[in-house]
Structures are given as structure tokens and as C-alpha cells.
Amino acid sequence: MDGTQQPKRKWGITHPLSEAKPEPKDLKANEQLIEYLKSINNFESPEGNDRRGRVLNHLQKVTEEFVKRVGRKRNLPESTIENLGGKVFTYGSYTIGVHGPDSDIDTLVVAPKTVDVHDYFEVFPPTFKEMSDPKLIDSFVEVPDAFVPIIKLEYDGVDIDLIFASLPSQSSIPRDFTLLDQSVLRGLDDQTIRSVNGVRTAKELLELVPQAQSFRHALRAIKVWANKRAVYGFVFGFPGGIAWALMVARVCQLYPFACGSTIIAKFFALMQQWNWPRPVMLKDLETSNILNLQIWNPLQNYGDKLHLMPVITPAYPSMCATHSVTHSTLAIMKKEFERANLIVTSIASGNKSWADLFRRHTFFTHDHKYYLSVIVSSNGDKDKFDAFSGKAQSKVRLLAKNIENGNPGGIAQLRVYMKGFDRVHRCANDAEVDEVRKGSPKYQVLPAKASQSADQKTTVYTSTWYIGLVMVEGEAKLKLDISYPVEEYRRFVEDDDEVFDKDCMATKIVHTRCFDLPDDVFEKGETKPTKPVKHKKDDKKKKTNGTKSAKRQFAETGIEVRNLRAAKNPRLILNAVRGESENIY
């Protein structure tokens, strides 16, 4: 030995920051972390994994039969039909190995070139229902108009998100077929490439982390934290599952021998000071673009330059997994990174526990005085409403973004809550239905009670998403004009006769004060905000020219909407009709 230090192995695009092995205190902290994750039932049981395997095997059989039926519809020779194949791939948390009992399985149905997406939505649903036990089908919702067309189903207690890809380069898809070769991308449109790359990225990600077990422990914890703090979900402007996985994987590359608890500590320390929009990448970008596909490159692509928090997928062609992040959501995440870093530092010193890190958010209890409630409703078929609700959810982020961009002087921060609230109501007349569509929980019932009821009341289904507003301080009167964003949102979700039925469905945007939020948005032990008590003013302030002063109108309380008619104690309803508004007394 000459005494010279051996160069560190390079993981990713740089050398590690530290190759230190875990110390006893690190291993103890990791054991405590795993015990906490087990205590909240974060790991799937062996029986649960067996059930998931059975469901996936069933989906594989359905997929092969679906492809055969399309082949017969095309009048192909029977010998060709028998060899068409078709295969179900998984990606996301199940493939990475961080799923829990309540996790869905992200799946991709891959078919040969003779089958297209129209066949998928026309032939796959009846094929699945014919080949499946009806008692095991809890839900089956088709969303063909989503950004990525999808079928969402629950079978035998397992939630499945099923997307589709047809490969123009393949005349058959045998069971041993893989998606690893770049040639499978030949001839695909951008949407299908994104679908296929979900599988390719999950596979490549696992190959780019030094220690899979440490990575999985850390990622499980980060996903729990992101959900508890309500900073999870691509559709709502936050990183989704794959983006959080890529960020954790990058920290694993920088600390290749660290255990899971150490990775978490380093994760928050790095993320709170990360110089965004500096990208998070697990490997260098492709230099040879054989298929001439668009690769993420902010120096060449103007759209890529606009990404605020770029987290880049490793599989060719590299893409940004976080392009939905807005200025508001990035600011929220920076604040959460800072909070988490302080807590994990205290955990290391023994002053706090892991439970403190995972404490629930205060979105409903403390963070906002004003909310916009985005409500879609239907008193018609439940399955059709689920499709309408799915499309509405996929556009809520765009509504929020357009409101934020259209009111830069009045809004300090705008935040969409990371999940919707599905409710069932029983109404005796049209007036009650109208109340429900405007946000009233007065007639809400348990779903089971609605299906068992024998009375003559009408069942109304609603889905509601909440947008929290923080208004700019220091101005006497703030204006919030959301007429154009509301009109655009309604056009997005209602301009499709196959999904929207104007005779039984409706879209409303409702202004809601914090103390008017429904009880079911709060968890046990949380305190619902209360309406402030108005104190009597002295006589001098009460009277003007010997008369009692007029009460402040709603427009003076912090939010004003165009066309607002003054009213005593109004509850503002913003109808998604040309930005008009009406006051509910």
C-alpha cells in the first residue's frame, strides 16, 4: 500500500459526499424508524402480497383474451390471433417495493400494433367483467379523456390503475417480452412514451441505487411524510410517487453506505438548501438520440426552462417528473423541508421522535381563512359520475394555476389539497339537490345507507376539492377575479357529451370560510376553526351622523369577485357559467 486514497466509486452524475458506514446510533435510529412504520401498518402482509399476485395473474389472462378478441374483430387468421399475446407490466410503488396494504398497483397493458386505445376502452371492459367474479369487482371506472387515459378498478380488495400502450414496432407481445430496449419506443406518440417509460424508469431506478433496502426504508418514510404533510400528488402540483423516489435515490447515491434513517436526515438537509431549478438527476442525459425523441434539456427547449423544480427520469427519453409544480407549491415544500430538517436533527439528539416528523398537516385547521370548494355532482348513474369526477380532478390543478396567474397582486399563496372528498346525499326535492350542489352537507348519508334506502328520495353524488387561499396583506381591499379560470375549467370538464350529462350533472366553485368547512375534512382530535366573535364598538365608531354604521360588506372582508352584488352576510357561490356569481342568503 502506498498510502494514497482510493478514488470513490461514482454513483450517478457525481462522486459520493460520504462513504461512511452506519454507526451503532444510526442503526438504532433506523430500527426505531422501521418499528414506527410497522406500527402504522406501512408494510403489506404476506397474505396481501399473495392476493396482489393473484389479481395480476388474472389481469394477464384477461389481457391475452382481450387482444385475441380484437384480433377476431380484425378478421385475422386464427393462427395469428393465438400468437398476438399481450402483457401486463407493473411500475410505481409495487415494482419498487414500497407498497403498503392500502396502496394501489400501477399497471400497464401492452398490446401489439393490431390493437389501439379505442379497442382498449371498447373491448377490455366487457372482457374483464365477463372473466371476473362479479362479487369481487368493487369498482370499475373508465377515464378515456384523462391526460393519460386510464381504467381505475378495484378487484378482490386490490386497487388497480390500468393504462394502455400499443407498440407499432411489435406484431406480437409474448409473455417474456420486456420494455428495456429503446427500440420499443419507435413510432410511439408522446403520451404512450410516458406510459411505457413508467415501467422503464422503475426498472432503471432500482439499478441506480447503491443499496435497495436502505433506499426502500427511506422512501417509505418520505412517502408517509409527504402524505401526512399534504405535499404529495402530481395532479395537485406536488411531486408524485416516482418524483419522490427519484429524489430519495439521488441522496442514496451521495451517501451509498448509509442506512435508511440517515438517508432521511440527509434528504431534508439537502432539499432545504437545494438550488432550484438545478435538476435532480440519477445519471447524465443521453447524448445519442437515436430515435430523435425530445429529451429534457432547458438549454434547447423553452418549456423545460420554465420548470421550477425539475426532477428528471433516468430512462430514455429523459423527462421532468415534476412539471406540475407551481410557485406556490414550491414555496410550501421549501417550508416543509425546513420544518422536517429541524425535526430530524432533534430526533438525532433524542429530543423528538419519528412520530413528530409525521405529524398531520394543518391545511384545514390553521393554514387558511378562505377556501374555494370545487364541487362536481350528479343525481344520475354512479359509474358515469365517477368518470366525470375523474376528469374534473385531473383539471383542478389547471384551475388553481390559472387563478394564481390571473391574480398576481391579490394572492400570496394558493394550494390545492392533495385529495378529493367523495360524498353521498339523499334529497327530497329539487331545492335540497340545489343546496347539495352548492356545498351543503345537510343531507349527507353513508354510502351503504343510500344503497339500502327504500324511500323516494334522490341520491346525489358529489366530489369536492379544496383550494386554500392566502391573500396578500397590507391592502385595504383585495380583488379576486376568477371569472375566466372558472369558465375555462368548466369548458375542460363539461365539453364532452360522453362524460358530462347536463341533465343530471353540475359544476360549482364555492367560496368557503374556514369555519364553514364540513366536519368530515377534520380527523379525530383536530379542532375545527370557529367563527370570530364580533365585539361591540364604542359609540363613536358605531354611529355616523347619529345613525348606526352599516355592516361591512363581504367584498371588504378580503376577497371580491367581479359582478358581486352586495348582500347581508352572503355566502358566495361562483357558478362555472361565464364567471357569473350569485349570493346565497
FENVENKA-V766113 format. One record per residue. N is the residue number from 1. RES is the residue in one small letter. D_CENTER is the distance of its C-alpha to the mean C-alpha in whole Angstrom. Layout:
N | RES | D_CENTER
N | RES | D_CENTER
This chain:
1 | m | 54
2 | d | 55
3 | g | 52
4 | t | 50
5 | q | 46
6 | q | 44
7 | p | 41
8 | k | 38
9 | r | 36
10 | k | 33
11 | w | 30
12 | g | 28
13 | i | 29
14 | t | 31
15 | h | 33
16 | p | 32
17 | l | 32
18 | s | 34
19 | e | 35
20 | a | 36
21 | k | 36
22 | p | 34
23 | e | 37
24 | p | 38
25 | k | 36
26 | d | 33
27 | l | 33
28 | k | 33
29 | a | 30
30 | n | 28
31 | e | 30
32 | q | 29
33 | l | 25
34 | i | 25
35 | e | 27
36 | y | 25
37 | l | 22
38 | k | 24
39 | s | 25
40 | i | 21
41 | n | 21
42 | n | 19
43 | f | 21
44 | e | 21
45 | s | 25
46 | p | 27
47 | e | 28
48 | g | 24
49 | n | 24
50 | d | 27
51 | r | 25
52 | r | 22
53 | g | 25
54 | r | 27
55 | v | 24
56 | l | 23
57 | n | 27
58 | h | 27
59 | l | 24
60 | q | 27
61 | k | 30
62 | v | 28
63 | t | 27
64 | e | 30
65 | e | 32
66 | f | 29
67 | v | 31
68 | k | 34
69 | r | 34
70 | v | 33
71 | g | 36
72 | r | 38
73 | k | 37
74 | r | 38
75 | n | 41
76 | l | 41
77 | p | 44
78 | e | 43
79 | s | 43
80 | t | 41
81 | i | 38
82 | e | 39
83 | n | 38
84 | l | 35
85 | g | 32
86 | g | 29
87 | k | 26
88 | v | 23
89 | f | 21
90 | t | 18
91 | y | 16
92 | g | 13
93 | s | 14
94 | y | 17
95 | t | 18
96 | i | 18
97 | g | 19
98 | v | 17
99 | h | 16
100 | g | 17
101 | p | 18
102 | d | 15
103 | s | 13
104 | d | 13
105 | i | 14
106 | d | 13
107 | t | 16
108 | l | 18
109 | v | 21
110 | v | 24
111 | a | 27
112 | p | 30
113 | k | 31
114 | t | 33
115 | v | 29
116 | d | 27
117 | v | 24
118 | h | 26
119 | d | 27
120 | y | 24
121 | f | 23
122 | e | 27
123 | v | 28
124 | f | 25
125 | p | 25
126 | p | 28
127 | t | 29
128 | f | 26
129 | k | 28
130 | e | 31
131 | m | 31
132 | s | 29
133 | d | 30
134 | p | 29
135 | k | 29
136 | l | 26
137 | i | 24
138 | d | 22
139 | s | 19
140 | f | 19
141 | v | 17
142 | e | 18
143 | v | 16
144 | p | 18
145 | d | 17
146 | a | 13
147 | f | 13
148 | v | 13
149 | p | 15
150 | i | 14
151 | i | 16
152 | k | 14
153 | l | 17
154 | e | 18
155 | y | 21
156 | d | 24
157 | g | 21
158 | v | 19
159 | d | 15
160 | i | 15
161 | d | 13
162 | l | 16
163 | i | 16
164 | f | 19
165 | a | 22
166 | s | 25
167 | l | 27
168 | p | 30
169 | s | 32
170 | q | 32
171 | s | 35
172 | s | 34
173 | i | 31
174 | p | 33
175 | r | 31
176 | d | 32
177 | f | 30
178 | t | 28
179 | l | 26
180 | l | 27
181 | d | 29
182 | q | 28
183 | s | 31
184 | v | 28
185 | l | 26
186 | r | 29
187 | g | 29
188 | l | 25
189 | d | 24
190 | d | 21
191 | q | 18
192 | t | 20
193 | i | 20
194 | r | 16
195 | s | 16
196 | v | 19
197 | n | 18
198 | g | 15
199 | v | 18
200 | r | 21
201 | t | 19
202 | a | 18
203 | k | 22
204 | e | 23
205 | l | 21
206 | l | 23
207 | e | 26
208 | l | 25
209 | v | 25
210 | p | 28
211 | q | 28
212 | a | 25
213 | q | 26
214 | s | 25
215 | f | 22
216 | r | 21
217 | h | 22
218 | a | 20
219 | l | 17
220 | r | 17
221 | a | 18
222 | i | 15
223 | k | 12
224 | v | 14
225 | w | 15
226 | a | 11
227 | n | 10
228 | k | 13
229 | r | 13
230 | a | 10
231 | v | 9
232 | y | 6
233 | g | 3
234 | f | 5
235 | v | 4
236 | f | 5
237 | g | 8
238 | f | 7
239 | p | 8
240 | g | 6
241 | g | 9
242 | i | 11
243 | a | 11
244 | w | 12
245 | a | 14
246 | l | 16
247 | m | 17
248 | v | 18
249 | a | 20
250 | r | 22
251 | v | 23
252 | c | 24
253 | q | 26
254 | l | 28
255 | y | 29
256 | p | 30
257 | f | 32
258 | a | 30
259 | c | 28
260 | g | 25
261 | s | 26
262 | t | 27
263 | i | 24
264 | i | 22
265 | a | 25
266 | k | 25
267 | f | 22
268 | f | 21
269 | a | 25
270 | l | 24
271 | m | 21
272 | q | 22
273 | q | 25
274 | w | 23
275 | n | 25
276 | w | 22
277 | p | 22
278 | r | 23
279 | p | 21
280 | v | 20
281 | m | 22
282 | l | 23
283 | k | 26
284 | d | 28
285 | l | 27
286 | e | 29
287 | t | 32
288 | s | 33
289 | n | 31
290 | i | 33
291 | l | 31
292 | n | 31
293 | l | 27
294 | q | 25
295 | i | 24
296 | w | 22
297 | n | 25
298 | p | 25
299 | l | 29
300 | q | 29
301 | n | 26
302 | y | 26
303 | g | 22
304 | d | 21
305 | k | 23
306 | l | 21
307 | h | 18
308 | l | 18
309 | m | 16
310 | p | 17
311 | v | 16
312 | i | 18
313 | t | 18
314 | p | 21
315 | a | 22
316 | y | 24
317 | p | 23
318 | s | 21
319 | m | 18
320 | c | 16
321 | a | 12
322 | t | 11
323 | h | 13
324 | s | 10
325 | v | 12
326 | t | 14
327 | h | 17
328 | s | 16
329 | t | 13
330 | l | 15
331 | a | 18
332 | i | 16
333 | m | 15
334 | k | 19
335 | k | 20
336 | e | 18
337 | f | 19
338 | e | 22
339 | r | 22
340 | a | 21
341 | n | 24
342 | l | 27
343 | i | 26
344 | v | 26
345 | t | 29
346 | s | 30
347 | i | 29
348 | a | 31
349 | s | 34
350 | g | 34
351 | n | 33
352 | k | 30
353 | s | 28
354 | w | 25
355 | a | 24
356 | d | 24
357 | l | 21
358 | f | 19
359 | r | 20
360 | r | 17
361 | h | 16
362 | t | 18
363 | f | 16
364 | f | 18
365 | t | 21
366 | h | 22
367 | d | 20
368 | h | 21
369 | k | 24
370 | y | 22
371 | y | 19
372 | l | 18
373 | s | 17
374 | v | 16
375 | i | 18
376 | v | 18
377 | s | 21
378 | s | 23
379 | n | 26
380 | g | 26
381 | d | 25
382 | k | 22
383 | d | 21
384 | k | 21
385 | f | 19
386 | d | 16
387 | a | 17
388 | f | 17
389 | s | 14
390 | g | 12
391 | k | 13
392 | a | 13
393 | q | 9
394 | s | 9
395 | k | 12
396 | v | 11
397 | r | 10
398 | l | 13
399 | l | 15
400 | a | 14
401 | k | 15
402 | n | 18
403 | i | 19
404 | e | 19
405 | n | 21
406 | g | 24
407 | n | 24
408 | p | 25
409 | g | 28
410 | g | 27
411 | i | 23
412 | a | 23
413 | q | 19
414 | l | 16
415 | r | 13
416 | v | 10
417 | y | 10
418 | m | 6
419 | k | 7
420 | g | 10
421 | f | 13
422 | d | 15
423 | r | 19
424 | v | 22
425 | h | 26
426 | r | 29
427 | c | 31
428 | a | 35
429 | n | 35
430 | d | 34
431 | a | 34
432 | e | 32
433 | v | 29
434 | d | 29
435 | e | 29
436 | v | 26
437 | r | 24
438 | k | 25
439 | g | 23
440 | s | 26
441 | p | 25
442 | k | 29
443 | y | 29
444 | q | 26
445 | v | 26
446 | l | 25
447 | p | 24
448 | a | 27
449 | k | 29
450 | a | 28
451 | s | 29
452 | q | 32
453 | s | 34
454 | a | 37
455 | d | 37
456 | q | 37
457 | k | 34
458 | t | 31
459 | t | 28
460 | v | 25
461 | y | 21
462 | t | 19
463 | s | 15
464 | t | 15
465 | w | 12
466 | y | 14
467 | i | 14
468 | g | 16
469 | l | 19
470 | v | 22
471 | m | 25
472 | v | 27
473 | e | 30
474 | g | 34
475 | e | 34
476 | a | 36
477 | k | 34
478 | l | 31
479 | k | 30
480 | l | 26
481 | d | 27
482 | i | 24
483 | s | 26
484 | y | 25
485 | p | 21
486 | v | 21
487 | e | 23
488 | e | 21
489 | y | 18
490 | r | 20
491 | r | 22
492 | f | 19
493 | v | 18
494 | e | 21
495 | d | 23
496 | d | 23
497 | d | 26
498 | e | 24
499 | v | 21
500 | f | 23
501 | d | 26
502 | k | 27
503 | d | 30
504 | c | 27
505 | m | 24
506 | a | 23
507 | t | 21
508 | k | 21
509 | i | 20
510 | v | 22
511 | h | 23
512 | t | 23
513 | r | 25
514 | c | 23
515 | f | 26
516 | d | 25
517 | l | 22
518 | p | 22
519 | d | 23
520 | d | 20
521 | v | 17
522 | f | 20
523 | e | 20
524 | k | 24
525 | g | 26
526 | e | 24
527 | t | 26
528 | k | 25
529 | p | 26
530 | t | 30
531 | k | 31
532 | p | 34
533 | v | 37
534 | k | 39
535 | h | 43
536 | k | 46
537 | k | 47
538 | d | 51
539 | d | 53
540 | k | 53
541 | k | 49
542 | k | 49
543 | k | 52
544 | t | 53
545 | n | 56
546 | g | 57
547 | t | 54
548 | k | 51
549 | s | 48
550 | a | 45
551 | k | 42
552 | r | 39
553 | q | 37
554 | f | 33
555 | a | 33
556 | e | 35
557 | t | 32
558 | g | 30
559 | i | 28
560 | e | 30
561 | v | 29
562 | r | 31
563 | n | 34
564 | l | 33
565 | r | 36
566 | a | 38
567 | a | 38
568 | k | 38
569 | n | 35
570 | p | 33
571 | r | 30
572 | l | 28
573 | i | 26
574 | l | 25
575 | n | 25
576 | a | 24
577 | v | 27
578 | r | 28
579 | g | 27
580 | e | 30
581 | s | 29
582 | e | 31
583 | n | 32
584 | i | 32
585 | y | 35
